[in-house]
């Protein structure tokens, strides 16, 4: 069976087919971009979740360190904190114990100096090892 189509109708159908092909190509390109954006977002989410877990672990370890130091501290109102390049390395009952821990981790044993209160200190990130005595506050 044959169907007769006018030339004008055939031209219209062909033009619509070309337009639909263009629309399909544009939709495929958009889907590809959205897929790439989704993959990046999923990667960022995985990194943020890992960082959140590390932060939670750091808080747990810090609480354990503080609890241990509170139990060992002779003067329960102060704690000696050992910083390495400005980041918390460990907490100790005395500054001497903090220095010993730093020496055990490679700090030079004769490199310690005492700075008078009120003297400006260099930024913590510029100092390889620093012992800071902090007041310990507890809530009861």
C-alpha positions as CSV (number, residue, x, y, z in Angstrom):
1,X,0.0,0.0,0.0
2,X,1.3,3.4,-0.9
3,X,0.8,6.7,0.8
4,X,1.0,9.9,-1.0
5,X,2.5,12.9,0.8
6,X,2.7,16.4,-0.5
7,X,6.2,17.9,-1.0
8,X,5.4,20.7,1.4
9,X,4.4,18.2,4.1
10,X,7.5,16.1,3.5
11,X,9.7,19.2,3.8
12,X,7.9,20.1,7.1
13,X,8.4,16.6,8.5
14,X,12.1,16.7,7.5
15,X,12.6,20.1,9.1
16,X,10.9,18.8,12.3
17,X,13.2,15.7,12.3
18,X,16.3,17.9,12.0
19,X,15.1,20.1,14.8
20,X,14.4,17.1,17.0
21,X,17.9,15.7,16.3
22,X,19.3,19.1,17.4
23,X,17.2,19.1,20.5
24,X,18.3,15.5,21.3
25,X,21.9,16.5,20.8
26,X,21.5,19.5,23.1
27,X,19.8,17.4,25.7
28,X,22.5,14.7,25.6
29,X,25.2,17.4,26.0
30,X,23.3,18.9,29.0
31,X,23.0,15.4,30.5
32,X,26.7,14.9,30.1
33,X,27.5,18.2,31.9
34,X,25.0,17.3,34.7
35,X,26.6,13.9,35.0
36,X,30.1,15.5,35.4
37,X,28.8,18.0,37.9
38,X,27.1,15.1,39.9
39,X,30.4,13.2,39.9
40,X,32.3,16.2,41.2
41,X,29.6,16.8,43.9
42,X,29.8,13.2,45.0
43,X,33.6,13.4,45.2
44,X,33.4,16.5,47.3
45,X,30.8,14.9,49.6
46,X,33.0,11.9,50.1
47,X,35.9,14.2,51.1
48,X,33.7,16.2,53.4
49,X,32.4,13.1,55.1
50,X,36.0,11.8,55.6
51,X,37.0,15.2,57.1
52,X,34.0,15.1,59.4
53,X,35.0,11.7,60.6
54,X,38.6,12.8,61.2
55,X,37.3,15.9,63.1
56,X,35.2,13.7,65.3
57,X,38.1,11.4,65.9
58,X,40.3,14.4,66.8
59,X,37.8,15.6,69.3
60,X,37.6,12.2,70.9
61,X,41.4,12.0,71.1
62,X,41.6,15.5,72.6
63,X,39.0,14.6,75.2
64,X,41.0,11.5,76.1
65,X,44.2,13.5,76.3
66,X,42.6,16.1,78.6
67,X,41.0,13.4,80.8
68,X,44.4,11.7,81.1
69,X,46.2,14.9,81.9
70,X,43.5,15.9,84.5
71,X,44.1,12.6,86.2
72,X,47.9,12.9,86.1
73,X,48.2,16.7,86.8
74,X,49.7,17.7,90.1
75,X,48.4,21.2,89.7
76,X,44.9,20.5,88.3
77,X,44.4,24.1,87.3
78,X,47.1,24.1,84.5
79,X,48.0,21.9,81.6
80,X,51.1,22.0,79.4
81,X,50.2,21.7,75.7
82,X,52.8,20.7,73.1
83,X,52.3,22.3,69.7
84,X,54.1,21.3,66.6
85,X,54.0,24.0,63.9
86,X,51.0,25.5,65.7
87,X,49.0,22.3,65.8
88,X,48.2,20.3,68.9
89,X,50.7,17.4,69.3
90,X,50.0,16.3,72.9
91,X,49.0,17.5,76.4
92,X,51.1,16.9,79.5
93,X,51.0,17.5,83.2
94,X,54.2,19.7,83.2
95,X,56.2,21.7,80.7
96,X,59.1,19.4,81.4
97,X,57.0,16.4,80.4
98,X,55.9,18.2,77.2
99,X,59.6,19.0,76.3
100,X,60.6,15.4,76.9
101,X,57.8,14.2,74.6
102,X,59.0,16.7,71.9
103,X,62.6,15.5,72.3
104,X,61.4,11.9,71.9
105,X,59.8,12.9,68.6
106,X,63.0,14.5,67.3
107,X,63.2,18.0,68.8
108,X,66.7,19.1,69.8
109,X,67.0,18.8,73.6
110,X,69.0,22.0,74.0
111,X,66.7,24.2,71.8
112,X,64.2,25.3,74.4
113,X,64.0,28.9,75.5
114,X,61.7,30.6,78.0
115,X,59.9,33.7,77.1
116,X,58.9,36.2,79.7
117,X,55.1,36.8,80.1
118,X,54.0,39.7,78.0
119,X,56.7,39.3,75.4
120,X,55.3,39.0,71.9
121,X,55.7,35.5,70.4
122,X,56.3,34.6,66.8
123,X,53.3,33.0,65.1
124,X,52.8,29.4,66.3
125,X,53.1,28.1,62.7
126,X,56.6,29.5,62.4
127,X,57.9,27.6,65.5
128,X,58.6,23.9,65.1
129,X,57.9,23.0,68.8
130,X,56.2,25.1,71.4
131,X,55.1,24.3,74.9
132,X,52.3,26.5,76.2
133,X,50.9,26.3,79.7
134,X,47.1,26.8,79.7
135,X,44.6,27.2,82.5
136,X,42.4,24.1,82.8
137,X,38.8,24.9,83.4
138,X,36.3,22.3,84.6
139,X,32.6,22.6,85.1
140,X,31.0,21.0,88.0
